[in-house]
Amino acid sequence: MNKGKYYITTPIYYPSGNPHIGHCYTTVACDTIARFKRLEGYDVMFLTGTDEHGVKIEQKAKEKGITPKEYVDPIVANFKKLWETMDISYDRFIRTTDEYHVKSVQKIFKKLYDKGHIYKGEYTGKYCTPCESFWTESQLDENGCCPDCHRPVVDAHEEAYFLKISAYADKIEKFLTESDYLQPKSRVNEMINNFIKPGLEDLCVSRTSFTWGIPVEFDPKHVVYVWIDALTNYISALGYENDEYNDFEKYWPADLHMTAKEIVRFHSIVWPIMLMMLDLPLPKHLYGHGWINFNGQKMSKSIGNVIDPFVLAERYGSDSVRYQILRDMPYGSDSNFSNEIMISRINTDLANSLGNLVSRTVAMADKYFGGTLPTDREPAEIDNELINMAKSLCGNVSPLIEEAQLSKALEEIFKVITRANKYIDETEPWVLGKDESRKARLATVLYNLLDTIRICSGLLYAFMPKTMPKVWEQIGAEKSATEYDTLGKFGVLPANVTVHKGEALFPRIDAEKEIDELNKLIAPQKTIREDEDLDKANIINIDQFGEVKLRSGEITACEKVKKSKKLLKLTVDDGRNGRQIVSGIANWYEPEDLIGKKIVFVANLAPAKLCGELSEGMILACDAGDDDVRVLFLDKDVPNGSTIR
């Protein structure tokens, strides 16, 4: 059954570093909606991608001595790897470096210029490099910083082209207030009060101070401002003004753009105005979700609290990660992420409620009926509440998915799961199983539970696509029994359904032990981030670095320094006459463990006496978090005395 088309997009992600759990929410949420819409019978186009231009990427590439494209390619590959890990079912992935997208952006810029919507001028104002955002003095926060990321801005002055969005102030305000485009509604007030009412200013849409961007075709010393470039992806990916695809007439306008709230301004004001200028239909909905905070703080690489989603998926499975971030993100609000919250959700909701319901039901069907239920039935009044809740569940969940209220949708599903567990306690199947005359009643109870699980798991598939097929296998549900038109009905499983015992879907986690393990994984990140901040304050030049002579050596003898608990005395073969080095690593290494190891040492450090022992150098080691230290060891075949450079 084809209900028509449905076009859903994430923002395209800025590849300035490794993806983290904060990136996952938008993409997992869109994937869940896309999967549910496919289940309903829609022809879905789900778009995601990467936004690869801008001064920040140009700067980072220059620091590494590579081209911007060489810098972003491995990061983009890592994003794709993450989406594969998280079971993201996107239909199209766009990169703003794709040739067809470049062609579309240049044609759109020229079209807007020819229509009189773009003019050349001089830009003087403030610019946030991390956000790639222009700001006026009045828009800065109370500390004179970027109002979005609250980091310092820089003065900008250059020749530029401007988009006449000021002329559309009334139109965009009318659009936002009279339509349901921007959700939740609180975002509408923010946009109007913060950006439109104070006076909507024309937008700078080109740069001349750097080159990593799409050149303005008719004025090549200008590159297109990254936000004009990025927003265009939603239509260039469908073939608008290029020959790569031919889906624009089919899928446009978009049914749902989803984005985090810090870039709602561009999507709710600039993007609709661009489309008005191009005489194109406007998207139907934009949902601006909140931020994921870690232990009460916004996730930030600079403070080292970014959670690696690859680690979480490997430890708990992608479905558990998907469930937690969707379950704990309230509609339109910020959410909190912590190790404790993640583990609690897995143990309480997934292991105790859902996993336990499936395993108990299947185990009882196997124990009392050899896995196949008899067809005799004995219904009772007590069955009706559970059956009615299960039958109405699909009708309750579908509107919530449509409104992107995914947390509430999960809440509704787990209300039924909780009720099913209570139903087990009320009906006491283990008591019925002892009475041969009550086998028909027992079969009825177990069937009601199995069909309830069928409905719940069918609706949960969009949220947890890897685990639900395992549920269907255990409860004996054929694929046809989990199609959308069956999820509002009760009694779809065959009366003589056969179950198949399987492994626990969500094994319980030892919370205290696991939290300790996760904290150890996060600790090195914090150490590294703190050191990075210190590095920036202690910059040296190449000549200063050249004064430090690093060489390789082999530890031939090692013993503890008698007057110290922290020091070890190392005899090092340095490829010359040998030397003695004293190092404060006794807390982490036993002397016998170091003999024969190849190390790196500073060869031209002034000799010093430590606890009466001569030290002629310093070995290299690194902080590994949680008061841990690791010596840097070399391969055994590195010659002693080699210069390290």
C-alpha positions, 0 to 999 in steps of 0.5 A: 500500500503506497501512501505517497512520498515522504522526504526527511532530512538531517542537517549535513554534518560539519566534519571538523572532528570525530563524530560523537553521541551528540551527532547521533540523536538527529540521525537516529531520530530521522532514521526512526521516523523514516523507518516508521513511514516506510512501515506505514507504506510511504515512499521515503527519501531520507537524506543526510550528509556532510558540510565540508567547506569553510574557513575552519576546515581550511585552517585545520588542513593547513595546520596538518600540511594537507589539502582541505579535501584530504583533511575531510575525506577520512572524517567523512568516512568515519561518519559513514562508518558510524551510521552503518554501526547505528543501523542508519537507513539513509537513502542518499548521502550528500557531500558539499564537495560533490560536483553536482552540488557545486554546480547547483549552488553556483546556478542558484547563487547566479539566479538569485543575483540575476533576480536582484536578491543579491548585491555586492557590498562591504561586510564589517562585523563579527564572525564566529569561526566554529559556527561559521556565523556572522553576527552584529554587535547587538546579537552577541551574548553578554560577554561579547561572544557568539550567542550560539556556542558562546565562544569568542568572535573575530572582527571581519571586514571584507568585500562581500555579496549580500542576500536581501533577506531584510525585504522578507521580514514581514513575509517570514514572520507571517509564515512562522506565525501562521503555519506549523512549519517550525516546531516546537512553537517555542522556537517561533517566539525565539526567532521572531523576538531575537532576529526578526523584531529587532530588525532583520539584516541582510545576510553576507553570502560570500567571503574573500578572506579564504578560498575553501568553498564554492567559487562564485561563478561570475566573480571567482575571488568570492566563495559562497558563504557556507550556510547558503552552500549547506542549505542548498543541499536539500534540493541539490540532492534531488537534482535541482539545477543539476543532472545527477538526480531527477527526484525534485518533482517527486519529493519536494517540498520536504516533509520534515527537516530536523536539526538541533536548536543552535542552527534553527535560525538558518533553517527557519529564516534564511532557508524559507526566504531563499526558497521564496526568492526562488519561487519554490514550495516551502518545506512542510515542517522543521523540528528543532530539538534540544541538546544532549548534555553530559552530566549536566554540561553541553557535550564539548570536545574542549572539556573532554566529555564527548562520548564515543558512540562506537564504544557504546555500540560495541559494549551495549549494541546499537539498539540500546544506544538508539533506545536511550537517546530517543527515550530520554530526549523530551520533545523540544527540550535538552536531555541529559546523558550519563553513564548511569542513565544509559545503564539504568535504561538498559537494565530497567526498560530493556532487560527487566521490562521488554527482555524479561517479558519475551523470555518469560513468555517464550519459556512458559510456552516451551515448558508447558506446551513444548513450544506450540500452543494448543488451539483451545481457548478460555478467555476471561474478563481480566484479559480485556484491558491488556487486549484493548491497550494492545489494539489501540497502541498503533493508533496512539503511536502513529501521531506521535511519530508524525509530530517527532515526539519519539520519547512519548511514542516509546513511553506509550509502547512501554506502558503496554509492555509494563501492563503485559508484565503485570498481566503475568503476575495477575494470571499466574501462568505457573499456577495454571500450568499445574492444573491439567483442566486449566490448560485452555486458560493457560494457552489463552494467557500465553497467546495474549502475551505473545500477540501483545509482544508482536504488536509492541515489537512491530512498533519498536522495529523503527526504534530498534531494527536489529533486535526486533527480528530476534523477538519475532523469531522467538515468538513465532511471528512471520513477517506478514504478522508485523506489517503495519496493517496488522499492528492495530489488530489483535489475534493475528498470530496463528492459534497454534503458534510455535515459539523458539527459545533464544538468548537473552535480548538485553543481558543485565549489566553490573552497573557499578562495575560498568560505570567504573569501566566507562569512566576509565575510558572517558578519563584519558579524553579529559587529560588530553583535552586539558593538555591541548589547552595548555599547548595553545598557551605554550607555542614554540617555533621549529628552531626551539623544537630543534634544540631538543635532541631525542634518541632511541635506547635500550634499557639493559639494567633497572633497579629501584632508587633506595631513597625514593618510592617513585624513582627507578634507575635505568642503565641505557644503551644509547649506541654510544658509551651508555648512560644512566637515567633516573625516572619517576615511573616506579609506581607503574613499572617493576624494574624487571619489566623494563629490561630489554625495552626500547625507549625514547629519551631526551639526549641533551638534557642537562645532567642532574642528581635525583636522590643522590643518583646521576640522571643523564636524560629523560625518558618519554612517557604519557599520561593515560588518565586516572593517575596512570602513566605509560612509557613510550616503547619502540619496536625492537628492531630500532637501532640504539642511538637513532635520532628521533625526528 
